[in-house]
Amino acid sequence: MGRSDIGAATQRTPTTTRSNPARLATADAVLPPGEAALPRPPRPGLEARRWNKRSRRDALVFVAFAAPNVLLILLFTYRPLITNIYYSTLDWTLGAASATSVGLGNYVEFFDSPDASAVLGVTAIFTVTTVGGAMALGLLVALTLNQRLKGRTFARAVVFAPYVLSGVGVGLVWLFIFDPTYGVLSWMLRGIGQLSPQWVNDPKLALVMVILVYIWKNLGYCAVVYLAGLQSVPPQLLEAASLDGASSARRFVSIVVPLLSPTTFFLLITTLLSSLQAFDIIRIMTPSGNGTSTLIFDSYLQAFGSYNRAGYSAAISVVLFLALLIMTAVQLRFVERKVHYS
Amino acid sequence: MSAPLSRKSFLTLTGASLGAAALAACAGPSTSGGGTTDKSTSIDWSKIKPAATISFMSSHPGKSRETELKLIEAFHAANPDITVNLITGGSNYEEVAQKFQTAQAGTEVPDVVVASDVWWFRYAVSGTVLALDELLNAVGVSTSDYAPGLISDYEYNNKQWAVPYARSTPLFYFNKDHFKAAGVPERAPATWSEFSEWAPKIKAAQNSASGYQNAYQYPAIAGYAGWTLQNVLWGMGGSWSKEWEITADAAASVSAMQWVQDSIVKDGWAGVSSKNAITDLQAGAVSATISSSADLTATLKAAKEANMRIGVGFLPGGPVSASPVCPTGGSGLVVASKTAPERQLAAAKFVTFVTNAQSAATLSAATGYMPVAKDADISAIVAQTPEFATVVDQLKVTRTQDFAKTFLPGGDQELAKAATKIMNEKAEVKATLSDLRAALETIYTKDVKPKLKS
């Protein structure tokens, strides 16, 4: 944030309005937020000195409030990020006191190995299906819960509950459900004379299993956010449309969906980021990553799952970071253009 | 909100943030070469006074937390000047290893750590644990006090790196009622070919039972495949490796793994456990399995409560080798090298105490682990649990595990990946094992060979 922004912020604080209330009120009323940051003309004499003193003090207050946060972000986000990039250039066994520098060797090895295509493929499948699944089902649930139904509040609470549960607990319970020997699912299948599929042992089914559980857990989040979006759709627009003879499908496609686009955009960014970083359910349900090694889980397995290759693992983390960075940038640059903010 | 922040509190805040910065600056690796130094060589242990407090990080193998607390209590009674804090490092050896290794980046590491057959060697090579020879001397314990086959597992570079603690072998567990119903002898099969004759009969006899799956259940691949499949490989003349030479795709190894695949896919009398083969056996879903002797006491107790007759026996042999075809497993105790000599000496006292004859008998009785001390009196245990005699007898016919399984970082993972492909995905055996050999050889050349001391 530049100095001019600080000035803009201080203009709206009650203490500064005393110096020239009329003028500030006009400035605020006329200028949109972005332009309020224009530099102000210098003031003559005593008033200016007082202003400068006040301004300095306010700037200090700003620094005092912002600095701890900035420091914490530098310390706990950027410092590990940069250290991690450095580690990714090392051939380092986890826990060892020394390491050798290999430059981009870890990256070359990752992209050369058959693991890369497998891991990137699993990551893509997991991300697309969980984001798409949770958003589509979330919208359906939100549309249902937006109706005047009996027990609606209870149903909303039930839908949202899994989202606040611990992923470890959810994973363990679902493992019991899927267990082919003593799981609930296998018991139900036995009832119709079938043996349970090998959910854990078959890598393809294992991926299906974690995707299902992940969608189940995160559906509530999408549903609640969509519900909020739906409730801000102005009813008069829908009424006007139905007076004009628009069918309910038409009203949904032409009015509700465009008005929900900021919500959809927000959900797309947040669920994409969280899906790419999904860890707890995968770790608990498939501890050795059999068919479920996403980028983040493979990074974990390489360092902590008996390979102990901390440098290689750091390189995979950097690949994940770059993927997240590029995707977020693309979304902000291109997808947001298609979003209608009413 | 507009109240100004005083200069003093601003400085305090800034100071606190900078303090946090310093705190977070924990050490990464050094790239200046050199590597590890063996600290134990230059210390005169007779002049060191043991520390007052040390920590013991364990996964409580074989559900042994209560027993470990009892052993610590006994240690406190014998050594009133030393306090031992038991730390739960996770639910299995891998989780403990994870904590111990990440702790190396900070300043505080646990003093005594449980280390499985795959971990002690990596610690020794990376220098995070101490060679114990001089420490054992200092506390008046000799390696000859331990069961010879078990203590020698922890030798590398002419040094002793751990002492045996919760050591196990796999056992053949079977449902006696299922065997009886099929009209086959109520004992463990002597060879796998004998069992493959029994298996179809056992499965046929249970076919109408609801939820019944297979005559034999291979243990869950993660964590068990590399270990227990050595039994089939060795019996048929194969192995994962011979010393550092990878033999996973040698003809005998390929035919052994082909036999495993056939038992599941072609002959259809075997399956693979998703999580815990012993639980599958207890649920009556399978008639036999292989699991650690650490499960013995708990399994027999549960079976008794459920009115189920479970028997145990030696691992079956094969056409090439009938014996020894049984690997040992489980864990030993290591002493961290990063702590002060005072703590290391106290750690040595503790390590030798919990593995002495009396402690070993206590742990064996509570779990089913083998008695690691040579003079451990197990007559009371055998009187109470006659099946325990099988554990002790089988110890005499064990074989050292293949290096590929124990000494290669990630070797166990690679073996599990290959086993998954062969056993769950019907992959072509020879090609899968050739890929496995390539992967293991890469690990050896890249991660192990450069670090081995000649």
Contacts between the chains, C-beta under 8 A, distances in Angstrom:
chain1	res1	chain2	res2	distance
A	13	B	1	7.8
A	13	B	2	5.8
A	14	B	2	6.6
A	15	B	2	4.9
A	57	B	4	5.8
A	60	B	4	7.5
A	60	B	5	7.2
A	60	B	10	7.3
A	61	B	2	7.8
A	61	B	4	5.7
A	61	B	5	5.6
A	63	B	10	8.0
A	64	B	5	4.0
A	64	B	9	7.9
A	64	B	10	4.6
A	64	B	13	6.8
A	65	B	5	7.4
A	67	B	13	7.2
A	67	B	14	6.5
A	67	B	17	7.2
A	68	B	13	5.4
A	68	B	14	7.9
A	68	B	16	7.9
A	68	B	17	5.5
A	71	B	14	7.9
A	71	B	17	4.1
A	71	B	18	7.8
A	71	B	20	7.7
A	71	B	21	7.2
A	72	B	17	7.0
A	72	B	20	7.6
A	75	B	17	7.5
A	75	B	20	6.2
A	75	B	21	5.4
A	75	B	24	5.6
A	76	B	24	7.2
A	79	B	24	6.9
A	83	B	28	6.6
A	86	B	28	7.7
A	87	B	28	6.7
A	90	B	29	6.6
A	90	B	31	6.7
A	92	B	29	5.1
A	93	B	122	7.8
A	93	B	126	5.7
A	93	B	409	7.2
A	93	B	447	7.0
A	94	B	101	4.9
A	94	B	102	7.5
A	95	B	100	7.4
A	95	B	101	3.6
A	95	B	102	7.5
A	95	B	104	4.3
A	95	B	123	7.8
A	95	B	126	5.6
A	95	B	128	5.4
A	96	B	29	6.3
A	96	B	35	7.8
A	96	B	36	7.6
A	96	B	104	8.0
A	96	B	126	4.2
A	96	B	127	7.2
A	96	B	128	7.7
A	97	B	29	6.2
A	97	B	30	6.3
A	97	B	35	7.0
A	97	B	36	6.0
A	97	B	104	7.7
A	97	B	126	7.7
A	97	B	127	6.5
A	98	B	29	5.6
A	98	B	30	5.1
A	98	B	31	6.9
A	98	B	32	7.4
A	98	B	33	6.6
A	98	B	34	6.1
A	98	B	35	4.7
A	98	B	36	7.4
A	99	B	29	3.8
A	99	B	30	7.4
A	99	B	31	5.5
A	100	B	31	6.5
A	100	B	33	7.9
A	101	B	31	5.4
A	175	B	275	7.3
A	179	B	274	6.0
A	179	B	275	6.6
A	180	B	213	7.6
A	180	B	274	5.7
A	181	B	211	7.3
A	181	B	213	7.0
A	181	B	273	7.8
A	181	B	274	7.2
A	181	B	279	7.0
A	181	B	280	4.8
A	181	B	283	5.3
A	181	B	285	4.6
A	182	B	279	7.0
A	182	B	283	5.2
A	182	B	285	7.7
A	186	B	211	7.3
A	187	B	211	7.7
A	190	B	210	5.8
A	190	B	211	5.3
A	195	B	213	6.8
A	198	B	272	7.4
A	198	B	274	6.8
A	198	B	424	6.6
A	199	B	274	7.0
A	200	B	274	3.9
A	200	B	275	6.7
A	201	B	221	7.1
A	201	B	272	5.3
A	201	B	274	5.8
A	201	B	420	7.2
A	201	B	423	7.9
A	201	B	424	4.4
A	202	B	424	5.8
A	202	B	425	7.3
A	203	B	420	6.9
A	203	B	424	7.4
A	203	B	425	6.9
A	287	B	222	5.9
A	288	B	221	7.5
A	288	B	222	3.9
A	288	B	223	7.7
A	288	B	413	6.7
A	288	B	416	6.0
A	290	B	221	7.4
A	290	B	222	7.2
A	290	B	417	7.9
A	290	B	420	5.7
A	301	B	413	7.4
A	304	B	94	7.9
A	304	B	98	4.7
A	304	B	101	7.8
A	304	B	102	8.0
A	305	B	94	7.3
A	305	B	410	7.7
A	305	B	413	6.2
A	306	B	94	6.5
A	306	B	97	7.9
A	306	B	118	6.9
A	306	B	409	6.5
A	306	B	410	5.2
A	306	B	411	7.9
A	306	B	412	5.7
A	306	B	413	5.2
A	307	B	409	5.5
A	307	B	410	3.6
A	307	B	413	6.6
A	308	B	101	7.0
A	308	B	122	6.6
A	308	B	409	4.9
A	308	B	410	7.4
A	309	B	409	7.5
A	309	B	410	7.6
A	309	B	447	7.5
